[in-house]
Amino acid sequence: MWAAGVKSIVIFQRGDSWGDGIVNLLVPIWTAKGGNVAGDIVRYAAESTEFSNYLTLADATVAAAVTANGGERQRVGVVILSFDEIPVIVKQASSYDNIYNVHWWGSDGTAKSQRAMDDAPEESNHIGIYSMLSREDATSRFIDLSARYTALTSQQFSTYTAYVYDIGWVLATSVMQAQSQAGKDVLELQAPICLNTFGVAGWSRLDEFGDRFAPPYDCWGFFPGTNTGSPNPDKASVSIIMARYDPDSQTTVFDPAVLGYTPIGP
């Protein structure tokens, strides 16, 4: 968001530990960079199916933030933290001129969302919902499994699907080496097995917390199937990489040909 030129964010989040956790990390990092969190955080109940009250609040906050930024809409972004409720949210958001006409920035909860593309293609394309997703190594193994998965399910193969596949192999290898299914026997083998495993999603090594090492990230957005770089020109909405982030250099590179505009930058 910062690299794109966003200065003020309006947070619209799912009210659960996942959404709270991301916000608790995001806000201090964002404000330390000099960014502004506009108004109050809009935190909706996870079981909600009607979002008009939440959108009314967020719409007014977006309007005030755009005015505070001299009318420049690229300076204001909506941070959307949601899951499968996203098509309902964006369809309802289309009735609110302010929030509907700034870009939305999401997470792995919305990246490559099949429901967004299927159930709210026009609205998703309009808002963009630029969402971060860790990047896999496009090896021959990944490409082969992706092709077979897509042919079988008619859905895009994601990094997280590849992670689940690799986890299965690490678990199976751990059980085989331990000759046991007991957690205490299997767990201690997993870090060294991961260190020596290059899976479908790349190197599986773990950090000191037992998490996979942070990879580079892609930022995916929703666009019409006729958009430049579209893999499916006959689709009403497709998911395309519009930016790439390198955590080592902390740099973001946008693709204006996909976006249809050049971000104004910080």
Summary of the structure (lengths in Angstrom):
residues: 266
radius of gyration: 19.9
end to end distance: 9.1
largest distance: 65.9
contacts: 831
relative contact order: 0.12
helix: 42%
strand: 21%
